[in-house]
Amino acid sequence: MNMKITSLLGREEIGLSYTDKPVTPWGGMVLFSGLAKQVGLENALREALPFKLTSPNATDPVEIVLAFMAGVLVGARRLSHVERLRWDEGVKKILGVKRFVSDTTLGRFFRRFAASSVNAVFEKLMRWQLKMVEMKEDILDLDSSAFERYGSQEGAVLGYNPKKHRRPSHHPLIATLGQRPWVVHAWLRSGNTSSARGADAFLEETLAMLPEGVSIPYLRADSGFGIETFVSRVEGKNFQYAIAARFTKGLKNQVATIDNWRELESGVAVSETLFQAQGWSRSRRVVLIRQRTSSQDFIRGRELFDDPAYVYQAILTNRGESPEDVWRFYRGHADIENQIRELKWDYGVDGFCQQKFFATEAAFRFVCVVYNLMSLMQSQLAFPVYRTLGTLRMQLLAVGAIVGRSSRKVILRLSLQGPWREQFERYLRVLFPSQKTNCGAVETG
């Protein structure tokens, strides 16, 4: 069928027609393919996945996971979004899959996960990934979030939700590294779970995933983790920690008596005190920050007293540095908020929600695996600054390409010109070091 349209500006007549040539808008996925080949993603998935094929017509579980990962990278947030790639011959060739799965197949695959298989699969995958990064004097950051849900899925119940009150949600727990964008461990939990509930076991599982001989000396967490049982566990693991303290009535009263504030700069002062909350086994050091709000609207803190000119922060710590150094150390914890935002906005980690709880958790944790792989890719390509997936999707992955043949060889002809072509070829040489300049199956033109 042929049609004619006019351009928006200039009123130029443009003819429209259809082609059966295998064209893909995601030719840049060859970079992900190269990284996956380098790190042995296929073997890692085969060793981790417990599901065995019982039918000659069944789709390989590894191919199902690769299809899901491809969907995440191109912007899918629902299993039905991945369906669009079923008809993309280019992505199919790049992944090397025999056939691209439907959303129905993806749903059946994730429903096979139970609590035991989720833990077993992702413990293996996270351990495999952690061996790829150097963790020297690194920091463990813990935080929780809220994933709003619209329906009656398992575990989606009313609980703490700072943005959408009275909206059912899940309440995941995430551990990341402080010196690089990297998810070490993640749990999906019911929406009515408190931040620190299960945190002791979560911390034990996280530390068990570290490679043999590797330890993380520092830990940071928000105020939801500032309870006696968790802090005692952290101290028992010999962490140097900084955890935001809860402004209980007792701490508020003690802060009100402090008069030895030390000015760091105009409008910012620090102090410290020893405080023992009700139920605590002993006193602990609390670093206090007081900031004026008039000229710094971005300041995060609590108004405690009748004077609204100040907001206060309190940090529970066993570190011996000055209060300002402890504060600077803790402020780095804000990076986990940026990582969670990227996981939500660019990776759709709060999507892929299914009726079964462990099906949703399996999809959630596979997204974390993809996040780590893309972080590793940026390290391999020596990016000077970290780029979000949204940026990578536009700069690297969204490359028009046509799948063709030259003799018996499959050729992927990429539509790149100028400096973008030169840059892309540099990346290809890094991720396909044993291949020719055009990586054997890639041409431009």
Salt bridges, closest charged atoms under 4 A:
GLU13 OE1 - LYS4 NZ 3.74
GLU42 OE2 - ARG46 NE 3.17
ASP60 OD2 - ARG46 NH2 2.70
GLU83 OE2 - ARG86 NH1 3.05
GLU89 OE1 - LYS92 NZ 3.73
GLU123 OE2 - ARG127 NH2 3.02
ASP138 OD2 - ARG180 NH1 2.66
ASP141 OD1 - ARG220 NE 2.82
ASP141 OD1 - HIS333 ND1 2.93
GLU154 OE2 - LYS356 NZ 3.76
GLU204 OE2 - ARG233 NH1 3.06
GLU204 OE2 - LYS237 NZ 3.08
GLU205 OE1 - HIS185 NE2 2.85
GLU228 OE1 - ARG284 NH1 2.83
GLU235 OE2 - ARG282 NH2 2.85
GLU235 OE2 - ARG284 NE 2.89
GLU272 OE1 - ARG285 NE 2.84
GLU321 OE2 - ARG319 NH2 2.51
GLU324 OE1 - ARG262 NH2 2.71
ASP325 OD1 - ARG328 NH1 2.96
ASP350 OD1 - ARG77 NH2 2.61
GLU361 OE2 - ARG365 NH1 3.48
GLU443 OE1 - ARG413 NE 3.70
